[in-house]
Amino acid sequence: MQHLRIVGVGDEENRNQLILSDDDGNEYSLPVDDALRSAAGRAARQSSSSDDSPAPLSPREIQARLRAGDSVAQVVEDSGLDHKHVERYAGPVQAERSYIAQRARSTEVAAASTAEHHRLAFGDAPASLEAMVKVRLRAMEVELKTVSWDAWRREDGRWTVECWFDAGSSETHGAGIGLQPPAEWTFIAESRQLTAANRWAESLSSLPLPGKSRRRGSSRHLAAVDAPFD
C-alpha cells in the first residue's frame, strides 16, 4: 500500500482539494467532497470510542470505596488496578474503620444496675455493646471465637457497625430471629449514638427481662460471663 502525506491545499475549478505526496515526491490531488468528510468523521468517532475506557481510580476514589465498605479485592476486581497499588492507600482507611468499630464496641448500652439479671452478667458495672453482645451470644451458645467486628461509612456520614459470628455453631441460636448475621447498628461516632438496624442487633443490644429469656418448656437461663466484663 502506497502511503501519502498532506503537503498542501489546492483550489481547482472552485473545488477544494488536498495535495498529497508520496515518498518519491510525486504529487496527487484529492477532492474534499462529502465522501471524504464522511470517512473522516467515522475515523474520528472510532478513535474517540477506543479512548472511552474508564479512567483509573484516583487515590481519593480508592479510599472512598474502601471507606464505604469495599474490600481491597473488590476494588481491584472492579477497577482493574494492581493489587499492590490499591493496598498502598488501604492502610489509613482500614485503621479508621477498625477505630470506629472499636469505639462502637466500647459504647455503653446499659447503665449499672442492681437488678439481679444485670449483676449476674456484668457485676456492678455498666455494659458496653461488646460486653452485651458476648453475654447474649453466650446465652445462645454461639462460639465467641467466631465473632468479628467491622464498620463502614454510609453516604449520609453515619457509620454502619457490623458484628459477624457463626450462628450455625449453636443448635439453639434462636430460630425466631430468621436472619443470617451480621448484626448491624447505625453509629454516630461524635455522639456515640447506637441504633439497632436489624433484628440481630435488636436481640443482642439488651438483656431480656427476667422470665422472658427462655422459651416455653425450656429451663435454660441467661448464661453469666466468667467474670464481669472490664
N, C-alpha and C positions, 0 to 999 in steps of 0.2 A: 504493500500500500504506500502510495506517494504521500508524504507529509508536506503540507503547505503552511505558510505563516502569513499573517496580515501585514502588509507593508504600507498600505495607504487606502484612501477612499477616493473613488472617482465619480464623475458625473457625465455620463454619455447618453445623449438623446433624452435629457431631463430625467434620467433614471439613476438613482444612487447605486453605486457598485463598490464592492470590496476588491482591492487589488491584492492578490496573493502572489507569493513567490516560493519556488522550491529551492533545494539546496544548491542547484546549479545556476541559480539566478534567473531562471525562466519565470515570466510573469503571467498571471491569469486573472481574469475578472469574474466576479460572482455577483449577480444582481441581488440587491436587497429587496426581496419580494415577500409576499405573505407566507410562502412555504418556508423561507429561511427564518422568518420571525417565529413561526410556529415551532420549528425544530429547536430553535434556541430557547424558547420558553419551556419545552418539555425537558431539555437537558438541565435547565436551571432548577425546575421542580424536582427532578430526580436527585440532583446534587443536594438540594435542601432536605429532602426526606431522609437521605442517608446520614444526615447530620443531626437527626432528631432523637438520637439515643439519649436516655435520661442522663442529666448531669450528675456527676458523683456527689454524694452527700458531703457537706461541709462538716468540720469538727463540731460546730454548734448543733447541726441537724442530727449527727450521730448521737451526741449526748442527750438531745431531746427525745430521741427514740428510746434510748436506754432508760431514761428517767421515767418515761411513760409505761415502762413495764416490759419492753422487748429485751430478749437476751442478746448476747454478742452473736450467737449463732443465727438468730433471726435477722439481725441487721445485715450480717454477711450474706445470708441467702437472698434477702430482698434487694440489696444494693449491688451485689457482685464485687464488693470491696474485699481486699485481702484481710484475712482474719487478724493478723498482727497489727494492721493499720487500725482496725476498729478497737482492738484491745488497748491500743495506745491512749485512747480517750475514755476508756470504760472505768478506770480505777476511781477517779473522783466521784462519778455518779454511783458506782456500786457502794462506795463508802457512805454517800449521802443516803441511799436507800436503807442501808444497814442501820445508820444512826436514827432515822425516822422510825424504823421498826422497833429499835431498842427503846426509843422514847415512848412509843405507844405501849410497849410491853410493861414499862415501869409506871404507867399512869394508874392512879388509884381508881378503882371501880366500886369499892365497898369500904365504908368507914369502919373504924374499930368498933366492935360491938360486944356486949356481954351476953348476947344470945348464944345458947348452947351450940347450935349448928355452926355458927360463925367461929366460936372459940375452938370447937373441935377441929376445924380446918385450918385456922390462921392464928390461933392463940389470941393474944390481946392486941395484935397488930392489924392495921387496915390491910386490905387486899389489893394488890396490883392486878392488872389484866393478866399478866403471865401466871401469877400465883393462882388466880381464879381458874384459868384455863387448865392448869395442871390438876387442880383438885377435881374439876368436873370431868376431865378425860380419865383420870384415875378411877373415878366412880363408875365410869362406863367401861372400865377395864381395857382402855386403849393403851397400847405400848407408848410410853412417853419418849422413848428413844427415836420414835418416828416423827416427832414434832419438829417443824422448822418454820421460820418466820420470814416474811418479806414485805416490802412496801413499794408502791409506785405512785407517781403523781398524776392526778387527773387534770383534765383541761381547765377545770374551774379553780385550780390551785390547791384544792384539798388533796389528801392522800388516801389511798386505799391500803389498808394493812391486812395482810393475809396470814393465817395460821394453817399450815398444811400438816396432816397427820394421816396415818394409815388406819382408817376406820375399820378395815377388814381384819385388823389384828385383834378385834374383840368380837365375840359372838353375841354380846349384849349391848352393842354401842348405840342403841336407840333406834329401833325400826321406825318410830314415829317421825323421825327427822325427815326421812325420804329424800335426802340430798347428799351428794358427794362433797367431800371437802374441796376447797378450803373454807374455813370460817372467814368472813370478811367484815371489816369495820371501816367506816369513814372516819378520818382523823384530821383534826385541825391542829397542827403542831404548835402554833403560837399559844393557843389557849388550852391545849391538851384536852380537847373535847373529842370523845369517842362516841360513835353511834353505830349500833349493830346494823349491818347491811344485808344479812341473810339469816336464815333460821338457825344455822350452826352458830353464828355469832350470838344470837339471842340466847341460845341454850347454854353457851359457855361463859356468858358475861356475868352471871349471878348464881347464887345458891338457890336451889328450890326451897320453898317453905317447908318446915317440918310437917311430915305426913304426906307431902306431895312428891317426894323424891323416889317413891317406889311404885311399881305397878301392882295392880290387884293380884293377890295370891303370891306375892314375892316378899321375901324377908330381907332383901338387900338394902343396906343403908348407905348413905354417903360415906365414901372412904376417906379417912383422915390422911393427911400427909404424915411422913415420918417425923417431921419436926416443923414448927411454924416457919413459914416462908420468910426469909430475910431479904 
